[in-house]
Amino acid sequence: MFEQLTELVKQYGGEAVVNNSAVPNEQNDAVMSEASSSIIDGLKSMVANGNISELAEMFQGNNAGNNSNPVVKNLIEQVSGNLGSKFGLSSEASTGVANNLIPQVLESLINKAKNPNDSSLNIQDIINSISGGNGGSLMDAVSKYGGQFGLDQDGDGKVGMSDVTAAVSKKGGLGGLLGRLFGK
């Protein structure tokens, strides 16, 4: 997933970074590389801190490109802070780069993952990347035991990503899903 993210940052970095007079030309590549790393680190941090419901909502919704999305806001703050401290960019310049770059990159990333005709990236790849590779074991456990807790949303006898996303988008969201899984 890191490669796809890096390509998206390069794709959208033209306007936000390269054509930005506040970013010295000799730092363009380094700034885009740092933005990519900061996005991945920020997503991993959200998982580690239990902000899974916000991430799930972003994957389900159509607001990954919206600056008011809590995930987008968090990443803008993190990327902006990192760019300011590592490259000496002013607060205004680093925030401008992050505001222009993050929403476009996340929206494109989510759209690629949701697109059944684009096999270059899927939601499972993203989950594995941001969960330190433990996304598969999490999904394996949900698949194995989820049917016993009423998580088979489509009635096919298996619990997969479609069931998880359907359960997350229903009333109760991820909290309700986890509550059913853990008997709360």
JOLIN-V94193 format. One record per pair of residues at least 24 apart in sequence whose ideal C-beta (glycine too) atoms are under 6 Angstrom apart, sorted by the first residue. I is the first residue (numbers start at 1). J is the second residue. Records with the same first field share a line. If there is no record, write none. Layout:
# JOLIN-V94193
I = J  J
This chain:
# JOLIN-V94193
1 = 125  126  129
4 = 121
5 = 36
6 = 36
8 = 105  108  109
9 = 35  36  105
12 = 101  104  105
16 = 97  100  101
17 = 97
22 = 93
27 = 87
34 = 82  86
35 = 79  101
38 = 78  79  82
39 = 75
42 = 75  78
43 = 130
44 = 130
47 = 130  131
52 = 174
53 = 173  174
56 = 168  174
60 = 165  169
64 = 106  107  110
65 = 103  107
67 = 103
72 = 102  103
75 = 102
76 = 102
149 = 180  181
150 = 180
